[in-house]
Amino acid sequence: MRNNYQWILAAVLAALLVAATWFCVSVWRSTPAMPVYGNIILAGAAVLFLVSGCGLIALMFYSHRKGYDEPARSDRAARE
């Protein structure tokens, strides 16, 4: 029974993906072309976001490898 629901869910999600793609392409084709400076700014912003995202992921892996993400521990005995 569960397998049938998974197929229905997959079909619905695929239909939503096709509908969203069709809508995006139809809106994209109905709008006027962007000027060259707009494309340059868009490409620069995409590169900036990609570099900053990769840098943040690299920092996350670096901090995990160095043990900075471990919980704080103390060698002192607890007070009674």
N, C-alpha and C positions, 0 to 999 in steps of 0.2 A: 504494500500500500504506500509506503514512504517513497519508493522509487517512482511511482506515478506522480506524486506531488513534486518531486525534484524535476521531472521532465516538464511538467506544467510550468513550474517556476522558471526554468531555463528558457522555455518558449516565450513566456511573457517578458522576461528580461531581454531576450533577443529582439522581440518586436519593439520594445521601448528603445533599444539601441538603434534600430533601423529608423524608427520615427524621429528620434532626436537628430540623427545624422541627416536625414532628408530635410528636416526643418532648418538645420544650420546651413546646409548647402543652398537651400532656396533663399534664405536671408542674405547669405554671402553674395550670391549672384545678383540679387535685386538692388544692392547698394552700389553707389559709384565707387570707382577705383580710388585707392588711397594714393596721395602724392608720394614722390620718392623720399622726401625727408621724413614722412610718416613711417615708411618701411624701415628706414635707417634707425629711427628712434625705437621702433618696435623690436628690431633685431638687437639693438644695444641693451634694451631692457631684458630681453630673453636671456642674453649672455650673462648679464649682471645677476639675474635671479638664479641661473644655473650655477654660476661660480659661487655665489653665497650659499646656496643649498648644499653643494658638494663640500664646501668648507665647513659648514656646520656638521654635516655627517662625519667628516674626517675628524673634527674635534671630539665628537661623541665617541668614535672608536678609540681615539688616542686616550681620552680620559678613562675609558673602560679598561684599556690595557695597562695603564699606569696605576690602576686601583683607586682612582679618585671617586669612584661611584660606590665604593664599599661603605657600609654603615660605620659610624664612629665607634671606636673601641677604646677602652681605657685599661691600663695595666694596674692601676691603683685598686686596693681593696675597698669594698663598699663600706661606708660608715654604718656603724651600728647605733 
